[in-house]
């Protein structure tokens, strides 16, 4: 299976602009720029898309791992916070921190944390990223 997305950039780094598109139609010519990436201007950026991919991938992986343990989650909500910082003078994604809140009837906290740790390590996007990946997971009542 191969999934694709494309990007077009026009101009120099600081004053140029670009668009990103996914063939599924979920993102068509989404604008991005230096300001949306390295400053706080509204708009998307590659790191935000990596965060979305990691959150979505992990949520599915956790659901799958819970299922293997005979547990069915009512809800898994994940936020991925991707850190972009300068390393050796170059912008580098250094971390992805997962904040997970899940409602899983019948799960005890210790078993949930064990399963969540396995999902964090086994999620395909986690396996792709070379950055440190941390997590704060909790069951909801």
BADREN-699854 format. One line per field, with one value per atom (N, C-alpha, C): residue number from 0; residue in three letters; x, y, z. Coordinates in nm, 3 decimals, always signed. Layout:
BEGIN
resi <- (NUM|...) .
resn <- (ALA|...) .
X <- (X|...) .
Y <- (Y|...) .
Z <- (Z|...) .
***
This chain:
BEGIN
resi <- (0|0|0|1|1|1|2|2|2|3|3|3|4|4|4|5|5|5|6|6|6|7|7|7|8|8|8|9|9|9|10|10|10|11|11|11|12|12|12|13|13|13|14|14|14|15|15|15|16|16|16|17|17|17|18|18|18|19|19|19|20|20|20|21|21|21|22|22|22|23|23|23|24|24|24|25|25|25|26|26|26|27|27|27|28|28|28|29|29|29|30|30|30|31|31|31|32|32|32|33|33|33|34|34|34|35|35|35|36|36|36|37|37|37|38|38|38|39|39|39|40|40|40|41|41|41|42|42|42|43|43|43|44|44|44|45|45|45|46|46|46|47|47|47|48|48|48|49|49|49|50|50|50|51|51|51|52|52|52|53|53|53|54|54|54|55|55|55|56|56|56|57|57|57|58|58|58|59|59|59|60|60|60|61|61|61|62|62|62|63|63|63|64|64|64|65|65|65|66|66|66|67|67|67|68|68|68|69|69|69|70|70|70|71|71|71|72|72|72|73|73|73|74|74|74|75|75|75|76|76|76|77|77|77|78|78|78|79|79|79|80|80|80|81|81|81|82|82|82|83|83|83|84|84|84|85|85|85|86|86|86|87|87|87|88|88|88|89|89|89|90|90|90|91|91|91|92|92|92|93|93|93|94|94|94|95|95|95|96|96|96|97|97|97|98|98|98|99|99|99|100|100|100|101|101|101|102|102|102|103|103|103|104|104|104|105|105|105|106|106|106|107|107|107|108|108|108|109|109|109|110|110|110|111|111|111|112|112|112|113|113|113|114|114|114|115|115|115|116|116|116|117|117|117|118|118|118|119|119|119|120|120|120|121|121|121|122|122|122|123|123|123|124|124|124|125|125|125|126|126|126|127|127|127|128|128|128|129|129|129|130|130|130|131|131|131|132|132|132|133|133|133|134|134|134|135|135|135|136|136|136|137|137|137|138|138|138|139|139|139|140|140|140) .
resn <- (UNK|UNK|UNK|UNK|UNK|UNK|UNK|UNK|UNK|UNK|UNK|UNK|UNK|UNK|UNK|UNK|UNK|UNK|UNK|UNK|UNK|UNK|UNK|UNK|UNK|UNK|UNK|UNK|UNK|UNK|UNK|UNK|UNK|UNK|UNK|UNK|UNK|UNK|UNK|UNK|UNK|UNK|UNK|UNK|UNK|UNK|UNK|UNK|UNK|UNK|UNK|UNK|UNK|UNK|UNK|UNK|UNK|UNK|UNK|UNK|UNK|UNK|UNK|UNK|UNK|UNK|UNK|UNK|UNK|UNK|UNK|UNK|UNK|UNK|UNK|UNK|UNK|UNK|UNK|UNK|UNK|UNK|UNK|UNK|UNK|UNK|UNK|UNK|UNK|UNK|UNK|UNK|UNK|UNK|UNK|UNK|UNK|UNK|UNK|UNK|UNK|UNK|UNK|UNK|UNK|UNK|UNK|UNK|UNK|UNK|UNK|UNK|UNK|UNK|UNK|UNK|UNK|UNK|UNK|UNK|UNK|UNK|UNK|UNK|UNK|UNK|UNK|UNK|UNK|UNK|UNK|UNK|UNK|UNK|UNK|UNK|UNK|UNK|UNK|UNK|UNK|UNK|UNK|UNK|UNK|UNK|UNK|UNK|UNK|UNK|UNK|UNK|UNK|UNK|UNK|UNK|UNK|UNK|UNK|UNK|UNK|UNK|UNK|UNK|UNK|UNK|UNK|UNK|UNK|UNK|UNK|UNK|UNK|UNK|UNK|UNK|UNK|UNK|UNK|UNK|UNK|UNK|UNK|UNK|UNK|UNK|UNK|UNK|UNK|UNK|UNK|UNK|UNK|UNK|UNK|UNK|UNK|UNK|UNK|UNK|UNK|UNK|UNK|UNK|UNK|UNK|UNK|UNK|UNK|UNK|UNK|UNK|UNK|UNK|UNK|UNK|UNK|UNK|UNK|UNK|UNK|UNK|UNK|UNK|UNK|UNK|UNK|UNK|UNK|UNK|UNK|UNK|UNK|UNK|UNK|UNK|UNK|UNK|UNK|UNK|UNK|UNK|UNK|UNK|UNK|UNK|UNK|UNK|UNK|UNK|UNK|UNK|UNK|UNK|UNK|UNK|UNK|UNK|UNK|UNK|UNK|UNK|UNK|UNK|UNK|UNK|UNK|UNK|UNK|UNK|UNK|UNK|UNK|UNK|UNK|UNK|UNK|UNK|UNK|UNK|UNK|UNK|UNK|UNK|UNK|UNK|UNK|UNK|UNK|UNK|UNK|UNK|UNK|UNK|UNK|UNK|UNK|UNK|UNK|UNK|UNK|UNK|UNK|UNK|UNK|UNK|UNK|UNK|UNK|UNK|UNK|UNK|UNK|UNK|UNK|UNK|UNK|UNK|UNK|UNK|UNK|UNK|UNK|UNK|UNK|UNK|UNK|UNK|UNK|UNK|UNK|UNK|UNK|UNK|UNK|UNK|UNK|UNK|UNK|UNK|UNK|UNK|UNK|UNK|UNK|UNK|UNK|UNK|UNK|UNK|UNK|UNK|UNK|UNK|UNK|UNK|UNK|UNK|UNK|UNK|UNK|UNK|UNK|UNK|UNK|UNK|UNK|UNK|UNK|UNK|UNK|UNK|UNK|UNK|UNK|UNK|UNK|UNK|UNK|UNK|UNK|UNK|UNK|UNK|UNK|UNK|UNK|UNK|UNK|UNK|UNK|UNK|UNK|UNK|UNK|UNK|UNK|UNK|UNK|UNK|UNK|UNK|UNK|UNK|UNK|UNK|UNK|UNK|UNK|UNK|UNK|UNK|UNK|UNK|UNK|UNK|UNK|UNK|UNK|UNK|UNK|UNK|UNK) .
X <- (+0.083|+0.000|+0.089|+0.059|+0.132|+0.029|+0.053|-0.031|+0.052|-0.011|+0.063|+0.001|+0.082|+0.040|+0.144|+0.109|+0.203|+0.211|+0.320|+0.340|+0.405|+0.366|+0.427|+0.469|+0.594|+0.647|+0.688|+0.653|+0.692|+0.762|+0.880|+0.953|+1.059|+1.118|+1.223|+1.160|+1.245|+1.196|+1.106|+1.150|+1.076|+0.955|+0.963|+0.848|+0.768|+0.815|+0.745|+0.619|+0.550|+0.429|+0.413|+0.335|+0.317|+0.177|+0.150|+0.025|+0.055|-0.030|-0.020|-0.155|-0.151|-0.273|-0.263|-0.374|-0.385|-0.490|-0.460|-0.553|-0.691|-0.702|-0.831|-0.931|-0.880|-0.967|-0.980|-0.925|-0.934|-0.855|-0.757|-0.675|-0.645|-0.695|-0.672|-0.614|-0.493|-0.423|-0.424|-0.398|-0.388|-0.265|-0.285|-0.176|-0.085|+0.044|+0.141|+0.251|+0.323|+0.426|+0.529|+0.630|+0.730|+0.660|+0.567|+0.498|+0.409|+0.346|+0.262|+0.346|+0.467|+0.553|+0.642|+0.705|+0.804|+0.759|+0.645|+0.589|+0.449|+0.365|+0.232|+0.119|+0.148|+0.044|-0.057|-0.184|-0.283|-0.254|-0.283|-0.258|-0.191|-0.169|-0.111|+0.039|+0.101|+0.245|+0.273|+0.388|+0.418|+0.416|+0.462|+0.466|+0.325|+0.233|+0.094|+0.035|+0.068|+0.018|+0.080|+0.206|+0.269|+0.198|+0.167|+0.097|-0.039|-0.112|-0.244|-0.228|-0.129|-0.106|-0.070|+0.014|+0.055|-0.064|-0.144|-0.261|-0.360|-0.387|-0.482|-0.432|-0.307|-0.247|-0.247|-0.204|-0.198|-0.337|-0.437|-0.572|-0.621|-0.595|-0.634|-0.553|-0.424|-0.338|-0.381|-0.415|-0.458|-0.590|-0.682|-0.807|-0.782|-0.691|-0.658|-0.597|-0.504|-0.438|-0.535|-0.625|-0.727|-0.816|-0.851|-0.933|-0.867|-0.735|-0.661|-0.666|-0.682|-0.689|-0.833|-0.926|-1.066|-1.140|-1.085|-1.146|-1.192|-1.307|-1.358|-1.369|-1.289|-1.297|-1.424|-1.484|-1.595|-1.539|-1.422|-1.363|-1.213|-1.137|-0.994|-0.968|-0.924|-0.894|-0.745|-0.677|-0.532|-0.494|-0.406|-0.344|-0.195|-0.138|+0.006|+0.065|+0.165|+0.233|+0.373|+0.396|+0.524|+0.610|+0.733|+0.827|+0.926|+0.935|+1.031|+1.127|+1.254|+1.355|+1.483|+1.574|+1.700|+1.800|+1.855|+1.959|+2.072|+2.191|+2.307|+2.279|+2.204|+2.176|+2.067|+1.998|+1.895|+1.763|+1.650|+1.520|+1.502|+1.464|+1.454|+1.333|+1.255|+1.149|+1.218|+1.208|+1.280|+1.190|+1.061|+0.974|+0.832|+0.761|+0.616|+0.561|+0.484|+0.426|+0.279|+0.237|+0.098|+0.027|-0.084|-0.172|-0.298|-0.325|-0.431|-0.531|-0.658|-0.765|-0.859|-0.886|-0.967|-1.072|-1.188|-1.294|-1.304|-1.264|-1.256|-1.323|-1.449|-1.518|-1.443|-1.427|-1.363|-1.211|-1.151|-1.004|-0.956|-0.849|-0.785|-0.666|-0.625|-0.524|-0.392|-0.344|-0.215|-0.218|-0.323|-0.334|-0.346|-0.425|-0.441|-0.307|-0.230|-0.099|-0.005|-0.010|+0.073|+0.032|-0.097|-0.146|-0.115|-0.134|-0.105|+0.043|+0.131|+0.274|+0.307|+0.242|+0.263|+0.212|+0.098|+0.043|+0.133|+0.190|+0.282|+0.404|+0.458|+0.576|+0.543|+0.423|+0.390|+0.316|+0.263|+0.191|+0.284|+0.238|+0.325|+0.390|+0.319|+0.379|+0.486|+0.462|+0.567|+0.691|+0.672|+0.786|+0.858|+0.787|+0.848|+0.936|+0.886|+0.955|+1.081|+1.188|+1.312|+1.324|+1.231|+1.232|+1.188|+1.217|+1.169|+1.016|+0.953|+0.807|+0.770|+0.701|+0.657|+0.505|+0.450|+0.305|+0.257|+0.135|+0.062|-0.074|-0.101|-0.226|-0.307|-0.439|-0.526|-0.661|-0.720|-0.857|-0.953|-1.066|-1.171|-1.275|-1.344|-1.445|-1.572) .
Y <- (-0.117|+0.000|+0.124|+0.216|+0.343|+0.455|+0.549|+0.668|+0.788|+0.883|+0.997|+1.128|+1.230|+1.369|+1.449|+1.570|+1.650|+1.791|+1.857|+1.995|+2.071|+2.196|+2.286|+2.410|+2.451|+2.572|+2.669|+2.797|+2.901|+3.014|+3.048|+3.161|+3.118|+3.219|+3.192|+3.147|+3.110|+3.053|+3.148|+3.271|+3.361|+3.427|+3.462|+3.531|+3.442|+3.321|+3.229|+3.174|+3.092|+3.029|+2.895|+2.809|+2.677|+2.624|+2.512|+2.440|+2.292|+2.225|+2.080|+2.019|+1.904|+1.837|+1.688|+1.630|+1.485|+1.436|+1.332|+1.284|+1.244|+1.213|+1.174|+1.288|+1.411|+1.528|+1.592|+1.529|+1.585|+1.716|+1.732|+1.853|+1.886|+1.999|+2.039|+2.179|+2.189|+2.318|+2.392|+2.320|+2.383|+2.472|+2.599|+2.696|+2.682|+2.699|+2.707|+2.802|+2.853|+2.955|+2.949|+3.031|+3.042|+3.084|+3.179|+3.230|+3.125|+3.036|+2.934|+2.822|+2.811|+2.704|+2.745|+2.861|+2.900|+3.013|+3.071|+3.178|+3.133|+3.222|+3.184|+3.227|+3.244|+3.284|+3.171|+3.206|+3.101|+3.024|+2.897|+2.811|+2.684|+2.594|+2.465|+2.464|+2.351|+2.333|+2.183|+2.140|+1.997|+1.933|+2.005|+1.947|+1.924|+2.015|+1.997|+1.872|+1.850|+1.733|+1.605|+1.610|+1.495|+1.466|+1.572|+1.555|+1.489|+1.536|+1.477|+1.330|+1.300|+1.162|+1.075|+1.126|+1.047|+1.024|+1.128|+1.114|+1.013|+1.024|+0.932|+0.789|+0.773|+0.640|+0.575|+0.650|+0.595|+0.556|+0.641|+0.610|+0.478|+0.456|+0.330|+0.213|+0.234|+0.127|+0.089|+0.188|+0.158|+0.080|+0.120|+0.048|-0.098|-0.120|-0.256|-0.337|-0.277|-0.349|-0.378|-0.285|-0.310|-0.426|-0.429|-0.538|-0.673|-0.679|-0.804|-0.851|-0.756|-0.789|-0.812|-0.815|-0.839|-0.717|-0.599|-0.475|-0.392|-0.329|-0.245|-0.102|-0.011|+0.128|+0.196|+0.276|+0.362|+0.484|+0.528|+0.650|+0.651|+0.689|+0.714|+0.852|+0.946|+1.082|+1.107|+1.141|+1.159|+1.294|+1.364|+1.486|+1.456|+1.481|+1.467|+1.608|+1.635|+1.764|+1.741|+1.788|+1.769|+1.892|+1.868|+1.975|+1.994|+2.118|+2.156|+2.254|+2.217|+2.305|+2.298|+2.388|+2.392|+2.296|+2.208|+2.114|+2.126|+2.154|+2.173|+2.277|+2.382|+2.492|+2.463|+2.349|+2.312|+2.283|+2.330|+2.295|+2.144|+2.089|+1.944|+1.908|+1.811|+1.756|+1.665|+1.700|+1.625|+1.538|+1.569|+1.495|+1.490|+1.390|+1.385|+1.333|+1.416|+1.376|+1.347|+1.228|+1.186|+1.206|+1.276|+1.288|+1.211|+1.107|+1.013|+1.006|+1.016|+0.995|+0.894|+0.788|+0.681|+0.634|+0.603|+0.542|+0.397|+0.307|+0.165|+0.085|+0.049|-0.029|-0.159|-0.185|-0.308|-0.302|-0.191|-0.182|-0.133|-0.193|-0.137|-0.055|+0.038|+0.135|+0.070|-0.026|-0.089|-0.158|-0.234|-0.303|-0.202|-0.096|+0.007|+0.070|+0.107|+0.170|+0.075|-0.052|-0.151|-0.159|-0.167|-0.176|-0.047|+0.069|+0.197|+0.207|+0.159|+0.161|+0.077|-0.038|-0.122|-0.056|+0.012|+0.082|+0.198|+0.267|+0.379|+0.328|+0.216|+0.161|+0.101|+0.044|-0.029|+0.048|+0.164|+0.244|+0.274|+0.254|+0.276|+0.415|+0.518|+0.653|+0.664|+0.603|+0.601|+0.533|+0.425|+0.350|+0.429|+0.520|+0.604|+0.713|+0.773|+0.888|+0.844|+0.920|+0.891|+0.978|+1.070|+1.159|+1.083|+1.141|+1.085|+1.092|+0.985|+0.983|+0.953|+1.047|+1.030|+1.027|+0.991|+0.977|+0.999|+1.055|+1.067|+1.008|+0.890|+0.820|+0.803|+0.816|+0.799|+0.747|+0.664|+0.618|+0.724|+0.738|+0.828|+0.744|+0.805|+0.734|+0.709) .
Z <- (+0.000|+0.000|+0.000|-0.086|-0.093|-0.084|+0.004|+0.017|-0.026|-0.092|-0.144|-0.101|-0.103|-0.090|-0.167|-0.205|-0.283|-0.227|-0.259|-0.219|-0.334|-0.347|-0.445|-0.368|-0.385|-0.319|-0.428|-0.410|-0.507|-0.433|-0.479|-0.421|-0.323|-0.258|-0.160|-0.027|+0.067|+0.192|+0.270|+0.292|+0.381|+0.317|+0.189|+0.128|+0.034|+0.013|-0.076|-0.012|-0.089|-0.037|-0.106|-0.041|-0.097|-0.072|-0.135|-0.114|-0.100|-0.023|-0.006|-0.040|-0.106|-0.150|-0.124|-0.079|-0.063|-0.162|-0.238|-0.340|-0.287|-0.159|-0.102|-0.105|-0.118|-0.117|+0.019|+0.122|+0.256|+0.267|+0.180|+0.179|+0.033|-0.014|-0.152|-0.153|-0.201|-0.209|-0.076|+0.033|+0.165|+0.167|+0.197|+0.193|+0.314|+0.289|+0.397|+0.358|+0.459|+0.435|+0.547|+0.534|+0.641|+0.770|+0.761|+0.880|+0.944|+0.864|+0.925|+0.985|+0.938|+0.986|+1.103|+1.091|+1.192|+1.282|+1.253|+1.336|+1.377|+1.415|+1.464|+1.371|+1.242|+1.147|+1.130|+1.105|+1.081|+0.954|+0.956|+0.841|+0.886|+0.795|+0.830|+0.806|+0.839|+0.819|+0.826|+0.778|+0.778|+0.918|+1.019|+1.153|+1.207|+1.178|+1.219|+1.153|+1.028|+0.958|+1.011|+1.051|+1.115|+1.248|+1.324|+1.451|+1.428|+1.328|+1.298|+1.259|+1.177|+1.136|+1.256|+1.345|+1.461|+1.555|+1.580|+1.668|+1.610|+1.482|+1.419|+1.416|+1.382|+1.376|+1.515|+1.616|+1.750|+1.799|+1.777|+1.824|+1.765|+1.638|+1.574|+1.631|+1.649|+1.703|+1.844|+1.927|+2.062|+2.060|+1.974|+1.961|+1.923|+1.829|+1.785|+1.899|+1.972|+2.082|+2.196|+2.224|+2.326|+2.283|+2.156|+2.103|+2.119|+2.096|+2.114|+2.258|+2.352|+2.494|+2.540|+2.444|+2.477|+2.529|+2.505|+2.551|+2.432|+2.445|+2.337|+2.387|+2.332|+2.378|+2.328|+2.415|+2.372|+2.300|+2.347|+2.292|+2.319|+2.218|+2.234|+2.174|+2.256|+2.209|+2.228|+2.120|+2.125|+2.067|+2.137|+2.085|+2.072|+1.955|+1.936|+1.927|+2.010|+2.009|+1.953|+1.831|+1.764|+1.791|+1.835|+1.866|+1.752|+1.704|+1.601|+1.666|+1.668|+1.728|+1.647|+1.675|+1.602|+1.664|+1.580|+1.622|+1.521|+1.569|+1.483|+1.374|+1.412|+1.320|+1.218|+1.233|+1.136|+1.206|+1.148|+1.207|+1.205|+1.321|+1.335|+1.420|+1.374|+1.458|+1.558|+1.685|+1.788|+1.876|+1.882|+1.972|+1.917|+1.960|+1.944|+2.077|+2.146|+2.274|+2.255|+2.293|+2.281|+2.415|+2.412|+2.528|+2.492|+2.569|+2.536|+2.651|+2.617|+2.714|+2.650|+2.723|+2.667|+2.766|+2.713|+2.793|+2.748|+2.838|+2.805|+2.916|+2.897|+3.001|+3.032|+3.162|+3.206|+3.214|+3.173|+3.175|+3.310|+3.361|+3.479|+3.432|+3.517|+3.477|+3.437|+3.513|+3.483|+3.348|+3.320|+3.192|+3.077|+3.100|+2.998|+2.963|+3.064|+3.039|+2.965|+2.998|+2.928|+2.780|+2.756|+2.618|+2.543|+2.607|+2.542|+2.506|+2.594|+2.563|+2.441|+2.429|+2.312|+2.185|+2.196|+2.079|+2.039|+2.137|+2.108|+2.030|+2.073|+2.006|+1.870|+1.856|+1.735|+1.628|+1.660|+1.561|+1.443|+1.320|+1.203|+1.197|+1.240|+1.237|+1.346|+1.463|+1.567|+1.513|+1.440|+1.387|+1.278|+1.211|+1.108|+1.170|+1.276|+1.335|+1.408|+1.391|+1.462|+1.586|+1.604|+1.720|+1.845|+1.959|+2.085|+2.087|+2.129|+2.138|+2.282|+2.346|+2.483|+2.487|+2.604|+2.611|+2.754|+2.766|+2.891|+2.864|+2.916|+2.887|+3.015|+3.002|+3.118|+3.076|+3.161|+3.142|+3.192|+3.126|+3.174|+3.245|+3.341|+3.417|+3.344) .
***
